[in-house]
């Protein structure tokens, strides 16, 4: 249903109940043969905090994490690979026990030493990850899992590789034969994962169970007396599994279930074993071999019913090659860097041109106006604040936001978020914050607004704190203007490289301060599409309107305050106040205190006021190379601007915003001062 709100069309989505959240969160277990892609699927949805443990009494390691699936929540468990539920070793049997009973032992298992297999409940649903290139072999395990009676969903993984080999699998037909959802996936590229987990949640919500897949008629007739003998209330309560599954395990010679039957039902076990002998005596081969052959035969029939053979998929359209660029493990990072380069082009070329046509002309127009009266000073300050607003919004914010919104609507940003997700996990974040971080290259204000809209909890705080260390266009302009002229390309590269190092180190430290991270996210990989103009403009406005309502008064007000300080002749007092920072710690001329203070309003003002404070456009006359590097590093990490602070107060609260200010000042002082002393030490050693 479509409704109108604020002139924009929004869609209302019906909520399906019951919601699986909090204490009702689902537990989903991933199972499958080794190398089917289980771990790749788990990593695609995992959170930054993955819990690792061992099943009781085994060497098998499992991974577990919380995952957000739309409005529902789940704990996803990646079990070690298993080939079959039959003839298991001790480690494999513990995995089977977990699938059967979870952390609640049945009566037949109560005497065993140690605790339950795992410290959490049994799965609400099983997701079997199947290698589509070896479907027939994996379907044998499927037929075994269906006997467990739990909701089952098939992830038909590596579907692209199957087509490359000329195998075309009809997932709908296979699902109809099995009675379970079969979802084609390419786990390493994110395809089908959202549909897979949505189908899993719907399966549990509907209470769906697999279609019964009986063995061949002659085997069913042979085993019927055994099933009937096991179908007693006491045995059901003792084993807490279906009589049919227990009969199959006994018929295939499973030592564990035979021992438990003989130990707990010594009076009935001989009769059951005699029935098994009678069932096998009527067959040409041992009963276990007949059951194995029958399972292999039924898997082959399912494979033939759902698969057709054809020529390898040789024709690739542009969508395939774009996915190879953005999503493949080999090229995904390169594709993300290509988009990063495009964003930089917009920031430093297109935005630079727009700046020259808008804010630069306004600055040039206002330059001759040098009022001396108090009303004139206030009027000029108001004009400077509005010019600063134009300089943020017109050249940098609107083009960059529009570019990123267009990339989102085209389906590109979702792919970049998937590609960088694992890298962001090291910082306690998700790949979904890639878009805000790219926005930060233009301006930190819309970046923080985007973080507030796309994250929550400690992840929102960490991302907001980190994004202030992304060099915005204003800071990058100073680095390129001064560094490019006096330090050269290597110097500029070194400053940006150090920024990345500091960014990564802070991410690690902040993860310790905010250890609780949000759940993993099932990221949908949408189809490619051409952006439409009306939604593009509408969303661009939604992401930039906060600047007009929140930042404008702060820019104007801050400009007035600083202008009044300057008019009152407080420059000397400001420089004296900043002397411990400028002269003592950073080794800079004391007159640079005012440019540092005015940098809180907008970083470009720092660059302009450097020339005014030094009285020359040739900075090298008054600052040596080490001083230029020190000053640039300080401005790079120093408090971004008052506009960013205002947006942080709105997004993460005043306390965390003030912590951000303290953190940025501390990092700016520490890094720039440390680099200064290191460079001076190296200079002294070289001179000696």
VOGU-3710 file (C-alpha; in Angstrom, 3 decimals, decimal comma):
1> xxxxxxxxxx> 0,000/0,000/0,000  1,322/3,481/-0,876  0,862/6,473/1,399  1,867/10,125/1,109  4,131/11,642/3,761  5,805/15,008/3,465  5,286/15,101/-0,282  7,166/11,814/-0,730  5,670/8,425/-1,534  6,464/5,735/0,993
11> xxxxxxxxxx> 5,492/2,099/1,088  4,036/0,338/4,115  5,179/-3,240/4,524  2,917/-5,715/6,363  4,585/-7,305/9,391  4,354/-11,076/9,520  3,850/-12,555/12,956  5,044/-13,976/15,183  8,227/-11,923/15,147  11,318/-13,866/16,100
21> xxxxxxxxxx> 13,208/-11,390/18,255  14,857/-11,274/21,667  14,146/-14,460/23,581  12,180/-15,774/20,595  15,102/-15,345/18,199  15,553/-18,319/15,904  18,487/-20,706/15,913  19,548/-21,676/12,397  22,255/-24,267/11,815  24,295/-24,597/8,619
31> xxxxxxxxxx> 25,215/-28,157/7,661  26,673/-29,788/4,597  29,512/-31,756/3,110  32,992/-30,236/3,355  33,797/-27,597/0,697  30,134/-26,964/-0,111  30,458/-23,276/0,816  29,093/-23,325/4,375  31,817/-21,090/5,760  31,498/-18,646/2,855
41> xxxxxxxxxx> 27,761/-18,396/3,535  28,363/-17,883/7,250  30,940/-15,155/6,640  28,541/-13,366/4,293  26,036/-12,784/7,124  28,283/-12,877/10,199  28,585/-9,993/12,608  31,845/-8,462/13,739  31,663/-10,586/16,918  31,742/-14,269/16,040
51> xxxxxxxxxx> 31,740/-16,718/18,937  33,846/-19,813/18,425  33,612/-22,968/20,500  33,944/-26,724/20,473  31,182/-29,283/20,658  31,471/-31,159/23,940  34,132/-33,852/23,885  35,219/-33,228/20,288  37,891/-31,427/18,322  35,238/-29,926/16,051
61> xxxxxxxxxx> 35,049/-26,136/16,117  31,826/-24,275/15,411  31,181/-20,578/14,751  28,083/-18,740/15,961  26,799/-15,177/15,716  23,639/-13,084/15,825  22,110/-12,141/12,470  19,383/-9,655/11,585  16,923/-11,008/8,996  14,562/-8,167/8,183
71> xxxxxxxxxx> 12,611/-7,577/11,394  13,500/-11,029/12,716  16,618/-12,073/14,601  18,475/-15,362/14,603  21,553/-17,069/15,965  23,330/-18,739/13,054  25,585/-21,710/13,788  28,144/-23,079/11,340  28,650/-26,759/12,180  31,697/-28,724/11,011
81> xxxxxxxxxx> 31,225/-30,478/7,687  29,640/-33,942/7,692  29,371/-36,511/4,914  26,492/-38,508/6,368  24,452/-39,207/9,478  25,467/-42,859/9,309  28,553/-44,648/10,622  29,767/-41,546/12,421  32,951/-41,292/14,435  32,818/-39,860/17,947
91> xxxxxxxxxx> 33,181/-36,253/16,743  30,540/-36,590/14,042  28,148/-38,263/16,459  28,244/-35,221/18,744  27,135/-33,060/15,795  24,238/-35,451/15,193  23,307/-35,331/18,877  23,123/-31,559/18,700  20,863/-31,707/15,633  18,620/-34,179/17,456
101> xxxxxxxxxx> 18,550/-32,840/21,007  20,457/-29,564/21,363  21,356/-28,888/24,988  18,570/-31,083/26,432  19,672/-34,691/26,688  17,175/-37,511/26,245  16,879/-40,278/28,826  19,116/-42,652/26,850  21,927/-40,064/26,895  21,609/-38,920/30,510
111> xxxxxxxxxx> 24,263/-41,345/31,803  27,003/-40,068/29,497  29,844/-38,109/31,136  30,220/-34,383/30,492  27,594/-31,872/29,519  25,310/-31,655/26,504  26,868/-31,320/23,010  26,472/-27,530/22,940  25,538/-24,812/25,461  22,470/-23,727/23,511
121> xxxxxxxxxx> 19,165/-25,083/22,342  18,448/-27,269/19,302  18,055/-25,671/15,872  14,719/-24,261/14,822  15,714/-24,811/11,200  18,453/-26,555/9,242  20,028/-24,963/6,182  21,867/-27,543/4,107  24,484/-25,984/1,864  24,820/-28,050/-1,322
131> xxxxxxxxxx> 27,494/-27,807/-3,977  25,428/-27,563/-7,162  28,302/-29,004/-9,197  28,014/-32,259/-7,210  24,271/-32,255/-6,541  23,663/-35,999/-6,647  26,248/-36,754/-3,965  24,898/-34,032/-1,659  21,283/-35,162/-2,046  22,081/-38,353/-0,162
141> xxxxxxxxxx> 22,738/-36,271/2,942  19,523/-34,346/2,211  17,493/-37,544/2,363  19,031/-38,310/5,740  18,432/-34,820/7,148  14,779/-34,989/6,149  14,271/-37,803/8,658  15,119/-35,455/11,541  11,721/-33,774/11,210  12,998/-30,208/11,509
151> xxxxxxxxxx> 12,316/-27,398/8,990  14,868/-27,781/6,222  15,973/-25,305/3,536  18,418/-26,075/0,737  21,061/-23,544/-0,312  21,936/-24,623/-3,849  25,363/-23,041/-3,723  27,858/-22,508/-6,549  24,967/-22,266/-8,994  27,138/-20,189/-11,310
161> xxxxxxxxxx> 29,850/-22,856/-11,432  27,246/-25,499/-12,265  26,100/-23,494/-15,287  29,708/-23,016/-16,308  29,885/-26,824/-16,527  26,638/-27,142/-18,452  24,497/-28,242/-15,467  21,150/-26,443/-15,354  19,274/-27,248/-12,129  15,597/-26,359/-11,811
171> xxxxxxxxxx> 15,416/-25,360/-8,149  11,612/-25,143/-8,239  11,234/-28,731/-9,467  13,764/-30,000/-6,938  11,967/-28,141/-4,162  8,608/-29,628/-5,180  10,010/-33,170/-5,078  11,617/-32,632/-1,663  8,911/-30,437/-0,173  11,485/-27,909/1,017
181> xxxxxxxxxx> 12,555/-24,496/-0,324  15,561/-24,740/-2,655  17,296/-21,394/-3,146  20,125/-20,991/-5,698  23,024/-19,089/-4,122  26,525/-17,921/-4,886  27,749/-17,406/-1,333  31,094/-15,810/-2,180  29,295/-13,138/-4,222  26,231/-12,646/-1,999
191> xxxxxxxxxx> 23,659/-13,819/-4,533  20,551/-15,499/-3,137  21,532/-15,131/0,525  18,723/-12,724/1,421  16,180/-15,010/-0,273  17,650/-18,041/1,511  17,266/-16,659/5,029  13,878/-15,144/4,263  12,710/-18,595/3,122  14,151/-20,133/6,296
201> xxxxxxxxxx> 12,259/-17,730/8,552  9,044/-18,288/6,595  9,534/-22,044/6,862  9,716/-21,881/10,656  6,836/-19,419/10,855  4,622/-21,719/8,769  5,726/-24,836/10,648  6,688/-26,463/7,341  8,243/-29,908/7,311  9,876/-31,852/4,459
211> xxxxxxxxxx> 7,789/-34,260/2,370  8,184/-37,842/3,481  10,727/-39,612/1,262  10,140/-43,322/1,945  12,603/-45,987/0,949  11,758/-48,373/-1,870  8,673/-50,530/-1,350  10,478/-53,818/-0,745  12,722/-52,182/1,905  9,774/-50,429/3,517
221> xxxxxxxxxx> 7,963/-53,755/3,824  11,030/-55,393/5,365  11,502/-52,570/7,901  7,826/-52,115/8,823  7,912/-54,676/11,681  11,020/-52,979/13,094  9,399/-49,525/12,980  6,273/-50,912/14,640  8,335/-52,497/17,419  10,094/-49,176/18,095
231> xxxxxxxxxx> 6,903/-47,111/17,959  6,137/-47,325/21,671  5,604/-44,462/24,074  8,493/-45,451/26,351  10,949/-45,691/23,469  9,767/-42,426/21,946  10,244/-40,645/25,272  13,624/-42,270/25,903  15,163/-41,540/22,483  13,087/-38,454/21,538
241> xxxxxxxxxx> 13,478/-39,267/17,832  11,072/-40,711/15,297  10,776/-44,525/15,217  11,571/-44,479/11,520  14,853/-42,607/12,017  15,798/-44,940/14,875  14,984/-47,975/12,722  17,177/-46,647/9,900  20,085/-46,043/12,273  19,784/-49,533/13,726
251> xxxxxxxxxx> 19,404/-51,111/10,287  22,619/-49,457/9,104  24,486/-50,796/12,095  24,958/-47,619/14,091  26,852/-48,774/17,172  25,732/-45,908/19,423  21,975/-46,460/18,990  22,334/-50,254/19,232  24,236/-49,936/22,513  21,697/-47,501/23,960
261> xxxxxxxxxx> 18,810/-49,746/22,920  20,390/-52,797/24,572  21,322/-50,857/27,721  17,995/-49,113/28,337  15,620/-51,751/26,933  17,328/-55,075/27,579  14,020/-56,919/27,511  12,958/-55,563/24,093  16,287/-55,138/22,318  16,668/-58,855/21,368
271> xxxxxxxxxx> 13,280/-58,868/19,662  14,128/-55,719/17,681  17,486/-57,142/16,610  15,830/-60,409/15,517  13,400/-58,405/13,385  16,375/-56,635/11,773  17,981/-60,009/11,016  14,755/-61,249/9,474  14,490/-58,084/7,357  18,019/-58,577/6,047
281> xxxxxxxxxx> 17,613/-62,294/5,379  15,035/-61,640/2,671  17,402/-59,358/0,728  20,149/-60,265/-1,758  22,671/-58,049/0,074  23,149/-56,998/3,710  20,450/-54,612/4,902  22,864/-51,683/5,404  24,158/-52,048/1,829  20,623/-52,199/0,464
291> xxxxxxxxxx> 19,668/-49,028/2,310  22,780/-47,247/1,091  22,130/-48,329/-2,507  18,494/-47,280/-2,232  19,441/-43,839/-0,917  21,937/-43,456/-3,755  19,244/-44,483/-6,253  16,668/-42,019/-4,885  19,231/-39,198/-4,947  19,980/-40,047/-8,585
301> xxxxxxxxxx> 16,263/-39,894/-9,454  15,956/-36,467/-7,814  19,044/-35,290/-9,662  17,682/-36,463/-13,018  14,262/-34,929/-12,378  15,672/-31,454/-11,658  18,733/-31,294/-13,907  19,270/-30,922/-17,604  22,565/-30,912/-19,411  23,560/-28,339/-21,981
311> xxxxxxxxxx> 26,439/-26,381/-23,321  28,574/-24,571/-20,751  27,327/-21,071/-20,074  29,688/-19,199/-22,364  27,695/-16,053/-23,145  28,189/-13,424/-20,469  26,385/-10,111/-20,444  27,526/-6,913/-18,797  25,813/-7,845/-15,512  28,011/-10,901/-15,140
321> xxxxxxxxxx> 31,200/-8,944/-15,708  30,153/-6,178/-13,312  29,463/-8,786/-10,641  32,878/-10,278/-11,313  34,355/-6,827/-10,751  32,400/-5,931/-7,611  31,644/-9,258/-5,902  34,223/-11,883/-6,778  36,826/-12,533/-4,060  39,544/-11,894/-6,634
331> xxxxxxxxxx> 38,371/-8,539/-8,017  35,903/-7,222/-5,412  38,456/-4,948/-3,759  39,576/-3,605/-7,131  35,972/-2,771/-8,040  35,475/-0,972/-4,736  38,678/1,006/-5,311  37,425/1,956/-8,788  34,292/3,462/-7,230  36,479/5,127/-4,610
341> xxxxxxxxxx> 38,502/6,684/-7,441  35,304/7,913/-9,090  34,232/9,530/-5,836  37,610/11,230/-5,526  37,232/12,510/-9,082  33,901/14,077/-8,200  35,332/15,589/-5,015  38,500/17,026/-6,500  37,510/17,767/-10,083  33,793/18,267/-10,494
351> xxxxxxxxxx> 33,373/19,729/-7,013  36,423/21,914/-7,517  34,905/23,356/-10,670  31,570/23,957/-8,952  33,371/25,574/-6,032  35,125/27,948/-8,433  31,779/28,898/-9,945  29,892/29,320/-6,666  31,619/29,835/-3,322  34,873/31,151/-4,814
361> xxxxxxxxxx> 33,012/33,879/-6,689  31,062/34,815/-3,584  34,292/35,024/-1,609  35,810/37,194/-4,323  32,696/39,386/-4,330  32,820/39,838/-0,547  36,585/40,361/-0,330  36,540/44,166/-0,871  34,046/44,551/1,957  36,213/45,173/5,034
371> xxxxxxxxxx> 33,895/46,866/7,536  35,203/48,594/10,630  31,959/49,300/12,451  30,315/46,727/14,693  27,149/46,360/12,534  29,308/45,999/9,433  31,492/43,357/11,095  28,389/41,379/12,103  26,935/41,743/8,598  30,177/40,547/7,006
381> xxxxxxxxxx> 30,286/37,604/9,460  26,740/36,600/8,493  27,739/36,796/4,827  30,835/34,678/5,508  28,689/32,069/7,270  26,254/31,871/4,362  29,130/31,738/1,876  30,564/28,873/3,931  27,204/27,106/3,737  27,153/27,500/-0,050
391> xxxxxxxxxx> 30,729/26,227/-0,151  29,694/23,039/1,688  26,382/22,318/-0,008  26,743/23,330/-3,659  30,154/22,022/-4,747  30,714/19,122/-2,357  27,604/17,818/-0,682  24,959/17,796/-3,427  27,112/16,262/-6,231  28,613/13,651/-3,925
401> xxxxxxxxxx> 25,330/12,671/-2,294  23,633/12,506/-5,686  26,422/10,309/-7,051  26,220/7,888/-4,133  22,413/7,760/-4,229  22,617/7,010/-7,957  25,100/4,207/-7,245  22,756/2,839/-4,574  19,756/2,881/-6,904  21,875/1,244/-9,613
411> xxxxxxxxxx> 22,730/-1,637/-7,230  26,453/-0,849/-7,086  26,754/0,287/-3,470  25,112/-2,890/-2,138  27,827/-4,853/-3,916  30,584/-2,655/-2,510  29,123/-3,060/0,981  29,227/-6,842/0,543  32,796/-6,765/-0,787  34,197/-4,664/2,075
421> xxxxxxxxxx> 32,092/-6,247/4,828  34,830/-8,577/6,091  37,362/-5,754/6,186  35,026/-3,560/8,226  34,475/-6,429/10,677  37,997/-5,827/11,974  36,774/-2,407/13,100  33,574/-3,771/14,627  31,490/-2,444/11,729  29,489/-3,763/8,787
431> xxxxxxxxxx> 30,045/-3,148/5,115  26,815/-1,149/5,109  28,723/1,866/6,436  30,812/1,987/3,256  28,390/4,507/1,757  28,633/6,967/4,666  32,416/6,663/4,676  32,503/7,531/0,982  30,225/10,471/1,751  32,797/11,574/4,306
441> xxxxxxxxxx> 35,286/12,221/1,528  33,092/15,113/0,500  31,776/16,259/3,858  31,496/14,570/7,255  28,078/16,117/7,953  25,967/14,040/5,513  28,192/11,054/6,293  27,210/11,122/9,970  23,560/11,676/9,012  23,739/8,561/6,804
451> xxxxxxxxxx> 25,308/6,563/9,648  22,466/7,580/11,923  19,941/6,312/9,394  21,668/2,998/8,626  23,085/1,755/11,952  22,309/1,599/15,624  23,827/0,989/19,028  27,578/0,865/19,480  28,079/0,415/15,739  26,526/3,841/15,149
461> xxxxxxxxxx> 28,817/5,413/17,749  32,001/3,773/16,447  31,199/4,617/12,821  30,369/8,237/13,719  33,613/8,619/15,661  35,693/7,081/12,890  34,134/8,989/10,023  35,464/12,252/11,473  38,945/10,952/10,663  38,065/10,502/6,990
471> xxxxxxxxxx> 39,714/13,448/5,199  36,808/15,536/3,930  37,155/17,679/0,826  38,120/20,728/2,905  40,956/18,964/4,701  42,059/17,216/1,518  42,118/20,584/-0,254  44,545/21,947/2,367  46,746/18,850/2,097  46,813/19,105/-1,689
481> xxxxxxxxxx> 47,308/22,884/-1,706  50,170/23,071/0,801  51,512/19,534/0,592  51,423/19,379/-3,185  53,332/22,658/-3,463  55,939/22,222/-0,731  56,148/18,462/-0,056  55,554/16,940/-3,475  53,569/13,865/-4,418  55,429/11,573/-2,026
491> xxxxxxxxxx> 54,695/13,888/0,897  50,987/14,066/0,075  50,825/10,278/-0,315  52,588/9,818/3,040  50,048/12,039/4,821  47,071/10,144/3,360  48,777/6,810/4,107  49,308/7,847/7,729  45,628/8,780/7,863  44,713/5,207/6,923
501> xxxxxxxxxx> 47,066/3,811/9,582  45,580/6,060/12,280  42,064/5,200/11,091  42,716/1,458/11,409  44,401/1,803/14,808  41,534/3,901/16,171  39,064/1,336/14,889  40,802/-1,358/16,923  40,871/0,838/20,054  37,252/1,924/19,729
511> xxxxxxxxxx> 36,187/-1,688/19,338  37,593/-2,293/22,823  35,750/0,712/24,232  32,507/-0,391/22,568  32,853/-4,193/22,508  29,166/-4,886/21,920  28,533/-4,912/18,210  25,295/-5,261/16,333  24,095/-8,494/14,750  25,228/-9,687/11,363
521> xxxxxxxxxx> 23,218/-8,466/8,417  21,760/-10,436/5,546  22,719/-8,094/2,742  20,509/-8,204/-0,323  22,224/-7,974/-3,697  19,638/-6,140/-5,835  19,514/-6,357/-9,626  21,193/-3,632/-11,629  18,884/-0,773/-12,590  19,047/2,685/-14,106
531> xxxxxxxxxx> 18,378/5,388/-11,488  15,219/7,396/-11,987  15,424/11,155/-11,661  12,528/11,788/-9,299  13,565/9,294/-6,588  17,173/10,405/-7,087  16,386/14,055/-6,392  14,004/13,164/-3,569  16,502/11,072/-1,657  19,299/13,592/-2,258
541> xxxxxxxxxx> 17,109/16,239/-0,641  16,295/13,991/2,328  20,005/13,434/2,967  21,011/17,080/2,695  18,121/18,984/4,269  19,563/18,618/7,795  22,435/20,861/6,743  20,046/23,725/6,061  18,058/23,294/9,272  20,859/22,379/11,678
551> xxxxxxxxxx> 24,176/23,586/10,304  23,160/27,001/8,919  22,581/28,733/12,278  25,776/27,238/13,675  27,861/28,363/10,736  26,444/31,874/10,860  26,595/32,078/14,654  30,144/30,739/14,808  31,222/33,150/12,121  29,768/36,083/14,074
561> xxxxxxxxxx> 31,480/35,032/17,318  34,899/34,671/15,695  34,476/37,963/13,805  33,660/39,774/17,035  36,769/38,293/18,673  38,856/39,538/15,795  37,164/42,959/15,829  37,838/43,319/19,549  41,540/42,737/18,933  41,605/39,416/20,729
571> xxxxxxxxxx> 44,007/37,902/18,181  46,964/38,342/20,498  45,113/36,714/23,386  44,069/33,806/21,184  47,619/33,286/19,964  48,895/33,452/23,539  46,271/30,947/24,635  47,333/28,517/21,894  51,070/28,993/22,491  51,504/25,701/24,436
581> xxxxxxxxxx> 50,073/23,897/21,402  51,515/25,888/18,516  54,972/26,819/19,757  55,840/24,382/22,523  54,399/21,099/21,253  54,067/21,566/17,501  57,031/23,900/17,014  55,007/26,356/14,922  54,931/30,164/14,951  52,602/31,482/17,650
591> xxxxxxxxxx> 50,642/33,541/15,087  49,083/30,314/13,767  46,850/30,066/16,837  44,096/32,092/15,185  44,047/29,976/11,971  43,770/26,858/14,135  40,825/28,312/16,043  39,061/29,480/12,891  39,481/25,953/11,499  36,675/24,910/13,856
601> xxxxxxxxxx> 34,310/26,945/11,684  35,593/25,600/8,395  38,925/24,138/7,414  39,398/26,304/4,319  39,480/29,323/6,619  42,615/27,888/8,199  44,340/27,873/4,824  43,315/31,458/4,037  44,262/32,745/7,460  47,702/31,107/7,333
611> xxxxxxxxxx> 48,601/33,542/4,583  47,078/36,425/6,537  48,857/35,478/9,782  52,242/34,983/8,119  51,806/38,003/5,852  52,873/36,086/2,743  51,534/33,583/0,222  54,943/31,862/0,213  54,627/29,699/3,319  58,130/28,229/2,894
621> xxxxxxxxxx> 59,658/31,577/3,887  58,303/31,192/7,425  57,834/27,409/7,789  60,324/24,669/7,069  59,362/21,240/5,716  58,942/19,660/9,153  56,697/22,523/10,305  54,528/22,242/7,175  54,125/18,479/7,717  53,329/19,020/11,408
631> xxxxxxxxxx> 50,731/21,692/10,674  49,057/19,636/7,945  48,855/16,552/10,177  47,363/18,586/13,000  44,666/20,048/10,739  44,000/16,586/9,248  43,061/15,041/12,615  41,894/18,166/14,447  38,167/18,704/15,159  36,536/18,630/11,693
641> xxxxxxxxxx> 34,225/21,630/12,091  31,354/22,950/14,154  28,854/21,599/11,592  30,129/18,061/12,097  29,906/18,454/15,868  26,293/19,583/15,593  25,375/16,576/13,487  27,132/14,259/15,951  25,135/15,704/18,850  21,958/14,879/16,957
651> xxxxxxxxxx> 23,122/11,401/15,915  24,968/9,965/18,949  24,239/12,438/21,740  26,143/15,245/23,417  28,331/12,997/25,584  29,709/10,968/22,697  30,030/14,088/20,541  32,190/15,731/23,218  34,213/12,534/23,452  34,726/12,763/19,694
661> xxxxxxxxxx> 36,089/16,288/20,080  38,444/15,187/22,850  39,533/12,172/20,810  40,244/14,183/17,666  42,214/16,819/19,585  44,224/14,138/21,400  44,964/12,244/18,180  45,883/15,456/16,343  48,275/16,515/19,102  49,790/13,066/19,549
671> xxxxxxxxxx> 50,297/12,186/15,874  51,513/15,594/14,696  53,771/16,072/17,723  55,171/12,567/17,452  55,917/12,975/13,744  57,546/16,331/14,429  59,929/14,906/17,036  60,698/11,835/14,912  61,506/13,968/11,860  63,608/16,363/13,933
681> xxxxxxxx> 65,475/13,411/15,408  66,169/11,987/11,968  67,265/15,430/10,798  69,651/15,719/13,755  71,106/12,259/13,093  71,574/13,065/9,407  73,346/16,324/10,270  75,578/14,600/12,791
//
